[in-house]
Amino acid sequence: MNITQATAERFIELCAEKGITINKLATLSGVTQSTVSDIVNMKSKNIGIVTIKKLCDGLDITISDFFDTKVFRTLEQEMY
């Protein structure tokens, strides 16, 4: 799994836990629906940390909470 996949899956997982849709997350976070859709559909390869922070704010979690999962702790280094 790469960082793009892990990020997409984490946002999908958190939305399910909070009982909200991806579109609702966009509204709550002030991020455009197209941007959020591109993230969860893995069309965005370089998601900015500011965008991730806004989405975390919309989910009412810290950025530390977002990344504090086994998936992120065990990601391999990516070479481009």
MOPAC internal coordinates of N, CA, C and O (Angstrom, degrees):
PM7 1SCF
backbone

  N    0.0000 0     0.00 0     0.00 0    0    0    0
  C    1.4544 1     0.00 0     0.00 0    1    0    0
  C    1.5314 1   108.27 1     0.00 0    2    1    0
  O    1.2310 1   120.85 1   -39.42 1    3    2    1
  N    1.3261 1   115.98 1   140.58 1    3    2    1
  C    1.4618 1   119.13 1   177.68 1    5    3    2
  C    1.5309 1   110.38 1  -106.23 1    6    5    3
  O    1.2310 1   120.55 1    -2.88 1    7    6    5
  N    1.3111 1   116.56 1   177.12 1    7    6    5
  C    1.4690 1   121.65 1  -175.61 1    9    7    6
  C    1.5290 1   111.78 1   -63.95 1   10    9    7
  O    1.2310 1   120.30 1   144.34 1   11   10    9
  N    1.3262 1   117.03 1   -35.66 1   11   10    9
  C    1.4658 1   120.36 1   179.18 1   13   11   10
  C    1.5224 1   110.40 1   -64.30 1   14   13   11
  O    1.2310 1   120.47 1   134.08 1   15   14   13
  N    1.3159 1   116.71 1   -45.92 1   15   14   13
  C    1.4630 1   121.31 1   178.90 1   17   15   14
  C    1.5301 1   110.95 1   -64.75 1   18   17   15
  O    1.2310 1   120.63 1   136.21 1   19   18   17
  N    1.3206 1   116.41 1   -43.79 1   19   18   17
  C    1.4684 1   120.42 1  -178.77 1   21   19   18
  C    1.5216 1   110.89 1   -62.76 1   22   21   19
  O    1.2310 1   120.44 1   138.80 1   23   22   21
  N    1.3230 1   116.76 1   -41.20 1   23   22   21
  C    1.4633 1   120.65 1  -179.76 1   25   23   22
  C    1.5243 1   110.66 1   -65.96 1   26   25   23
  O    1.2310 1   120.52 1   134.26 1   27   26   25
  N    1.3175 1   116.62 1   -45.74 1   27   26   25
  C    1.4682 1   120.69 1   178.77 1   29   27   26
  C    1.5271 1   110.73 1   -59.53 1   30   29   27
  O    1.2310 1   120.61 1   131.23 1   31   30   29
  N    1.3193 1   116.44 1   -48.77 1   31   30   29
  C    1.4647 1   120.44 1  -178.97 1   33   31   30
  C    1.5258 1   111.89 1   -62.98 1   34   33   31
  O    1.2310 1   120.49 1   143.01 1   35   34   33
  N    1.3277 1   116.67 1   -36.99 1   35   34   33
  C    1.4703 1   119.81 1  -179.67 1   37   35   34
  C    1.5222 1   111.05 1   -65.86 1   38   37   35
  O    1.2310 1   119.96 1   137.39 1   39   38   37
  N    1.3481 1   117.67 1   -42.61 1   39   38   37
  C    1.4624 1   119.05 1   178.33 1   41   39   38
  C    1.5224 1   111.48 1   -66.47 1   42   41   39
  O    1.2310 1   120.00 1   140.92 1   43   42   41
  N    1.3148 1   117.60 1   -39.08 1   43   42   41
  C    1.4671 1   120.73 1   177.11 1   45   43   42
  C    1.5308 1   110.02 1   -62.73 1   46   45   43
  O    1.2310 1   120.58 1   135.30 1   47   46   45
  N    1.3199 1   116.50 1   -44.70 1   47   46   45
  C    1.4703 1   122.27 1   179.07 1   49   47   46
  C    1.5304 1   111.01 1   -60.53 1   50   49   47
  O    1.2310 1   120.31 1   133.65 1   51   50   49
  N    1.3271 1   117.01 1   -46.35 1   51   50   49
  C    1.4627 1   120.92 1  -178.16 1   53   51   50
  C    1.5293 1   111.69 1   -66.71 1   54   53   51
  O    1.2310 1   120.26 1   141.34 1   55   54   53
  N    1.3238 1   117.10 1   -38.66 1   55   54   53
  C    1.4630 1   119.63 1   176.73 1   57   55   54
  C    1.5258 1   110.52 1   -62.40 1   58   57   55
  O    1.2310 1   120.51 1   137.91 1   59   58   57
  N    1.3205 1   116.64 1   -42.09 1   59   58   57
  C    1.4642 1   120.57 1   178.16 1   61   59   58
  C    1.5292 1   110.48 1   -62.49 1   62   61   59
  O    1.2310 1   120.27 1   136.33 1   63   62   61
  N    1.3303 1   117.10 1   -43.67 1   63   62   61
  C    1.4666 1   121.03 1   178.60 1   65   63   62
  C    1.5200 1   111.79 1   -61.23 1   66   65   63
  O    1.2310 1   120.59 1   141.34 1   67   66   65
  N    1.3299 1   116.48 1   -38.66 1   67   66   65
  C    1.4749 1   121.49 1  -178.01 1   69   67   66
  C    1.5249 1   112.17 1   -85.01 1   70   69   67
  O    1.2310 1   120.43 1   171.34 1   71   70   69
  N    1.3398 1   116.79 1    -8.66 1   71   70   69
  C    1.4601 1   120.77 1   179.96 1   73   71   70
  C    1.5194 1   113.06 1    70.21 1   74   73   71
  O    1.2310 1   120.79 1  -144.95 1   75   74   73
  N    1.3429 1   116.10 1    35.05 1   75   74   73
  C    1.4593 1   119.82 1   178.91 1   77   75   74
  C    1.5269 1   109.91 1  -124.38 1   78   77   75
  O    1.2310 1   121.40 1   -21.43 1   79   78   77
  N    1.3131 1   114.92 1   158.57 1   79   78   77
  C    1.4544 1   120.21 1   177.12 1   81   79   78
  C    1.5278 1   109.84 1   -87.26 1   82   81   79
  O    1.2310 1   121.23 1   -12.49 1   83   82   81
  N    1.2980 1   115.25 1   167.51 1   83   82   81
  C    1.4602 1   120.92 1   175.32 1   85   83   82
  C    1.5312 1   109.60 1   -61.31 1   86   85   83
  O    1.2310 1   120.58 1   140.11 1   87   86   85
  N    1.3323 1   116.50 1   -39.89 1   87   86   85
  C    1.4672 1   119.99 1   178.67 1   89   87   86
  C    1.5203 1   111.58 1   -64.00 1   90   89   87
  O    1.2310 1   120.32 1   141.81 1   91   90   89
  N    1.3205 1   116.99 1   -38.19 1   91   90   89
  C    1.4704 1   120.76 1   177.61 1   93   91   90
  C    1.5235 1   109.56 1   -65.72 1   94   93   91
  O    1.2310 1   120.01 1   140.45 1   95   94   93
  N    1.3203 1   117.59 1   -39.55 1   95   94   93
  C    1.4596 1   121.07 1   176.96 1   97   95   94
  C    1.5225 1   110.32 1   -59.16 1   98   97   95
  O    1.2310 1   120.39 1   137.32 1   99   98   97
  N    1.3216 1   116.87 1   -42.68 1   99   98   97
  C    1.4628 1   120.64 1   178.38 1  101   99   98
  C    1.5268 1   110.10 1   -58.83 1  102  101   99
  O    1.2310 1   120.55 1   134.14 1  103  102  101
  N    1.3093 1   116.56 1   -45.86 1  103  102  101
  C    1.4655 1   121.06 1  -179.89 1  105  103  102
  C    1.5235 1   111.37 1   -63.30 1  106  105  103
  O    1.2310 1   120.33 1   134.03 1  107  106  105
  N    1.3225 1   116.98 1   -45.97 1  107  106  105
  C    1.4697 1   121.28 1  -178.39 1  109  107  106
  C    1.5244 1   112.47 1   -65.31 1  110  109  107
  O    1.2310 1   120.56 1   149.60 1  111  110  109
  N    1.3121 1   116.53 1   -30.40 1  111  110  109
  C    1.4667 1   120.13 1  -173.69 1  113  111  110
  C    1.5197 1   113.85 1   -98.01 1  114  113  111
  O    1.2310 1   120.30 1   166.73 1  115  114  113
  N    1.3299 1   117.03 1   -13.27 1  115  114  113
  C    1.4577 1   119.52 1  -177.94 1  117  115  114
  C    1.5150 1   113.12 1    75.92 1  118  117  115
  O    1.2310 1   120.65 1  -158.30 1  119  118  117
  N    1.3216 1   116.37 1    21.70 1  119  118  117
  C    1.4591 1   122.66 1   177.02 1  121  119  118
  C    1.5325 1   106.28 1  -105.15 1  122  121  119
  O    1.2310 1   120.23 1   -40.27 1  123  122  121
  N    1.3215 1   117.17 1   139.73 1  123  122  121
  C    1.4651 1   119.17 1  -177.46 1  125  123  122
  C    1.5264 1   111.17 1   -60.52 1  126  125  123
  O    1.2310 1   121.49 1   -31.83 1  127  126  125
  N    1.3221 1   114.76 1   148.17 1  127  126  125
  C    1.4594 1   120.05 1   179.41 1  129  127  126
  C    1.5243 1   111.21 1   -60.75 1  130  129  127
  O    1.2310 1   120.36 1   144.18 1  131  130  129
  N    1.3227 1   116.91 1   -35.82 1  131  130  129
  C    1.4689 1   119.28 1  -179.82 1  133  131  130
  C    1.5307 1   110.98 1   -65.83 1  134  133  131
  O    1.2310 1   120.40 1   142.93 1  135  134  133
  N    1.3239 1   116.85 1   -37.07 1  135  134  133
  C    1.4634 1   120.18 1   178.40 1  137  135  134
  C    1.5253 1   110.57 1   -65.94 1  138  137  135
  O    1.2310 1   120.39 1   133.57 1  139  138  137
  N    1.3159 1   116.86 1   -46.43 1  139  138  137
  C    1.4697 1   120.50 1   180.00 1  141  139  138
  C    1.5261 1   109.67 1   -64.22 1  142  141  139
  O    1.2310 1   120.36 1   138.28 1  143  142  141
  N    1.3090 1   116.92 1   -41.72 1  143  142  141
  C    1.4601 1   120.86 1   177.69 1  145  143  142
  C    1.5292 1   111.20 1   -61.46 1  146  145  143
  O    1.2310 1   120.57 1   137.20 1  147  146  145
  N    1.3292 1   116.51 1   -42.80 1  147  146  145
  C    1.4660 1   119.82 1   177.90 1  149  147  146
  C    1.5245 1   111.69 1   -62.80 1  150  149  147
  O    1.2310 1   120.26 1   144.27 1  151  150  149
  N    1.3343 1   117.12 1   -35.73 1  151  150  149
  C    1.4666 1   120.71 1   178.71 1  153  151  150
  C    1.5225 1   110.64 1   -66.51 1  154  153  151
  O    1.2310 1   120.23 1   128.53 1  155  154  153
  N    1.3228 1   117.17 1   -51.47 1  155  154  153
  C    1.4679 1   119.42 1  -175.33 1  157  155  154
  C    1.5272 1   112.49 1   -73.26 1  158  157  155
  O    1.2310 1   120.30 1   158.92 1  159  158  157
  N    1.3353 1   117.03 1   -21.08 1  159  158  157
  C    1.4648 1   120.40 1   176.33 1  161  159  158
  C    1.5289 1   111.94 1   -95.25 1  162  161  159
  O    1.2310 1   121.09 1  -171.15 1  163  162  161
  N    1.3296 1   115.52 1     8.85 1  163  162  161
  C    1.4626 1   124.43 1   175.62 1  165  163  162
  C    1.5320 1   113.03 1    58.64 1  166  165  163
  O    1.2310 1   120.76 1  -147.02 1  167  166  165
  N    1.3221 1   116.15 1    32.98 1  167  166  165
  C    1.4592 1   120.79 1   174.28 1  169  167  166
  C    1.5247 1   111.10 1   -88.21 1  170  169  167
  O    1.2310 1   120.44 1   157.45 1  171  170  169
  N    1.3291 1   116.77 1   -22.55 1  171  170  169
  C    1.4653 1   121.70 1   176.42 1  173  171  170
  C    1.5108 1   108.59 1   -93.22 1  174  173  171
  O    1.2310 1   120.22 1   -59.18 1  175  174  173
  N    1.3019 1   117.19 1   120.82 1  175  174  173
  C    1.4584 1   121.11 1  -177.84 1  177  175  174
  C    1.5279 1   111.87 1   -94.72 1  178  177  175
  O    1.2310 1   120.07 1   153.08 1  179  178  177
  N    1.3235 1   117.46 1   -26.92 1  179  178  177
  C    1.4651 1   121.36 1  -179.20 1  181  179  178
  C    1.5225 1   109.54 1  -123.51 1  182  181  179
  O    1.2310 1   121.17 1   -95.40 1  183  182  181
  N    1.2975 1   115.37 1    84.60 1  183  182  181
  C    1.4578 1   120.86 1  -178.73 1  185  183  182
  C    1.5247 1   108.04 1   -81.69 1  186  185  183
  O    1.2310 1   120.77 1   -53.71 1  187  186  185
  N    1.3039 1   116.14 1   126.29 1  187  186  185
  C    1.4559 1   120.28 1  -179.09 1  189  187  186
  C    1.5138 1   112.20 1   -70.12 1  190  189  187
  O    1.2310 1   121.05 1   -32.51 1  191  190  189
  N    1.3041 1   115.59 1   147.49 1  191  190  189
  C    1.4641 1   120.74 1   179.93 1  193  191  190
  C    1.5256 1   111.26 1   -65.33 1  194  193  191
  O    1.2310 1   120.18 1   149.94 1  195  194  193
  N    1.3310 1   117.26 1   -30.06 1  195  194  193
  C    1.4699 1   120.50 1   177.06 1  197  195  194
  C    1.5246 1   109.42 1   -64.87 1  198  197  195
  O    1.2310 1   120.01 1   139.40 1  199  198  197
  N    1.3207 1   117.58 1   -40.60 1  199  198  197
  C    1.4665 1   121.23 1   177.49 1  201  199  198
  C    1.5227 1   110.87 1   -64.95 1  202  201  199
  O    1.2310 1   120.48 1   135.78 1  203  202  201
  N    1.3155 1   116.68 1   -44.22 1  203  202  201
  C    1.4707 1   119.71 1   177.63 1  205  203  202
  C    1.5240 1   110.32 1   -60.43 1  206  205  203
  O    1.2310 1   120.27 1   138.42 1  207  206  205
  N    1.3277 1   117.09 1   -41.58 1  207  206  205
  C    1.4760 1   120.87 1   178.97 1  209  207  206
  C    1.5220 1   110.92 1   -62.52 1  210  209  207
  O    1.2310 1   119.88 1   136.59 1  211  210  209
  N    1.3237 1   117.84 1   -43.41 1  211  210  209
  C    1.4699 1   120.99 1   178.26 1  213  211  210
  C    1.5232 1   110.75 1   -61.45 1  214  213  211
  O    1.2310 1   120.48 1   137.57 1  215  214  213
  N    1.3290 1   116.69 1   -42.43 1  215  214  213
  C    1.4640 1   120.27 1   179.13 1  217  215  214
  C    1.5277 1   111.02 1   -65.81 1  218  217  215
  O    1.2310 1   120.57 1   141.31 1  219  218  217
  N    1.3182 1   116.52 1   -38.69 1  219  218  217
  C    1.4712 1   119.91 1   175.81 1  221  219  218
  C    1.5218 1   110.60 1   -63.11 1  222  221  219
  O    1.2310 1   120.33 1   138.21 1  223  222  221
  N    1.3218 1   116.97 1   -41.79 1  223  222  221
  C    1.4665 1   120.51 1   176.58 1  225  223  222
  C    1.5268 1   110.40 1   -59.36 1  226  225  223
  O    1.2310 1   120.44 1   137.55 1  227  226  225
  N    1.3320 1   116.76 1   -42.45 1  227  226  225
  C    1.4575 1   120.87 1   177.57 1  229  227  226
  C    1.5208 1   112.80 1   -62.72 1  230  229  227
  O    1.2310 1   120.78 1   149.40 1  231  230  229
  N    1.3215 1   116.12 1   -30.60 1  231  230  229
  C    1.4667 1   121.58 1   177.42 1  233  231  230
  C    1.5196 1   112.68 1   -86.85 1  234  233  231
  O    1.2310 1   121.01 1   174.87 1  235  234  233
  N    1.3300 1   115.68 1    -5.13 1  235  234  233
  C    1.4619 1   122.57 1  -178.47 1  237  235  234
  C    1.5319 1   111.72 1    61.03 1  238  237  235
  O    1.2310 1   121.71 1  -136.17 1  239  238  237
  N    1.3302 1   114.34 1    43.83 1  239  238  237
  C    1.4626 1   120.91 1   174.74 1  241  239  238
  C    1.5282 1   108.40 1  -131.23 1  242  241  239
  O    1.2310 1   121.05 1   -16.70 1  243  242  241
  N    1.3203 1   115.60 1   163.30 1  243  242  241
  C    1.4619 1   119.13 1   175.82 1  245  243  242
  C    1.5184 1   109.20 1   -85.20 1  246  245  243
  O    1.2310 1   121.56 1   -18.92 1  247  246  245
  N    1.3042 1   114.62 1   161.08 1  247  246  245
  C    1.4624 1   118.93 1   176.75 1  249  247  246
  C    1.5358 1   110.07 1   -65.11 1  250  249  247
  O    1.2310 1   120.78 1   149.46 1  251  250  249
  N    1.3290 1   116.11 1   -30.54 1  251  250  249
  C    1.4738 1   120.11 1   175.35 1  253  251  250
  C    1.5165 1   110.84 1   -63.55 1  254  253  251
  O    1.2310 1   120.45 1   138.33 1  255  254  253
  N    1.3421 1   116.74 1   -41.67 1  255  254  253
  C    1.4663 1   120.54 1   177.33 1  257  255  254
  C    1.5250 1   110.97 1   -61.42 1  258  257  255
  O    1.2310 1   120.82 1   141.49 1  259  258  257
  N    1.3174 1   116.04 1   -38.51 1  259  258  257
  C    1.4588 1   120.16 1  -179.14 1  261  259  258
  C    1.5248 1   111.11 1   -60.11 1  262  261  259
  O    1.2310 1   120.74 1   132.36 1  263  262  261
  N    1.3261 1   116.19 1   -47.64 1  263  262  261
  C    1.4576 1   120.45 1  -174.46 1  265  263  262
  C    1.5325 1   113.97 1   -87.66 1  266  265  263
  O    1.2310 1   119.60 1   173.00 1  267  266  265
  N    1.3176 1   118.37 1    -7.00 1  267  266  265
  C    1.4575 1   121.29 1  -176.26 1  269  267  266
  C    1.5296 1   111.39 1   -84.69 1  270  269  267
  O    1.2310 1   121.55 1  -112.15 1  271  270  269
  N    1.3318 1   114.63 1    67.85 1  271  270  269
  C    1.4612 1   121.14 1   177.49 1  273  271  270
  C    1.5263 1   108.84 1  -135.91 1  274  273  271
  O    1.2310 1   121.15 1   -19.88 1  275  274  273
  N    1.3013 1   115.40 1   160.12 1  275  274  273
  C    1.4660 1   120.28 1   179.44 1  277  275  274
  C    1.5291 1   110.85 1   -59.50 1  278  277  275
  O    1.2310 1   120.50 1   140.46 1  279  278  277
  N    1.3098 1   116.65 1   -39.54 1  279  278  277
  C    1.4679 1   120.24 1  -178.41 1  281  279  278
  C    1.5200 1   111.03 1   -57.24 1  282  281  279
  O    1.2310 1   120.07 1   132.51 1  283  282  281
  N    1.3273 1   117.47 1   -47.49 1  283  282  281
  C    1.4592 1   120.14 1  -179.01 1  285  283  282
  C    1.5340 1   111.81 1   -71.64 1  286  285  283
  O    1.2310 1   120.21 1   147.18 1  287  286  285
  N    1.3194 1   117.20 1   -32.82 1  287  286  285
  C    1.4660 1   119.62 1   179.54 1  289  287  286
  C    1.5270 1   112.28 1   -69.15 1  290  289  287
  O    1.2310 1   120.36 1   156.17 1  291  290  289
  N    1.3290 1   116.92 1   -23.83 1  291  290  289
  C    1.4635 1   119.32 1  -174.27 1  293  291  290
  C    1.5287 1   113.54 1  -111.63 1  294  293  291
  O    1.2310 1   119.69 1  -168.69 1  295  294  293
  N    1.3045 1   118.20 1    11.31 1  295  294  293
  C    1.4586 1   120.49 1   178.24 1  297  295  294
  C    1.5259 1   110.88 1   -63.27 1  298  297  295
  O    1.2310 1   121.27 1   -41.65 1  299  298  297
  N    1.2978 1   115.17 1   138.35 1  299  298  297
  C    1.4667 1   121.34 1   175.67 1  301  299  298
  C    1.5183 1   108.56 1   -76.93 1  302  301  299
  O    1.2310 1   120.35 1   -25.74 1  303  302  301
  N    1.3218 1   116.93 1   154.26 1  303  302  301
  C    1.4537 1   120.90 1   174.50 1  305  303  302
  C    1.5305 1   108.63 1   -65.59 1  306  305  303
  O    1.2310 1   121.15 1   -45.14 1  307  306  305
  N    1.3275 1   115.40 1   134.86 1  307  306  305
  C    1.4584 1   119.82 1   179.94 1  309  307  306
  C    1.5182 1   109.61 1   -98.56 1  310  309  307
  O    1.2310 1   121.20 1   -44.22 1  311  310  309
  N    1.3029 1   115.32 1   135.78 1  311  310  309
  C    1.4627 1   121.51 1   178.10 1  313  311  310
  C    1.5265 1   107.85 1  -111.99 1  314  313  311
  O    1.2310 1   120.76 1   -52.63 1  315  314  313
  N    1.3071 1   116.15 1   127.37 1  315  314  313
  C    1.4769 1   119.81 1  -179.08 1  317  315  314
  C    1.4842 1   110.76 1  -111.56 1  318  317  315
  O    1.2310 1   120.10 1   180.00 1  319  318  317

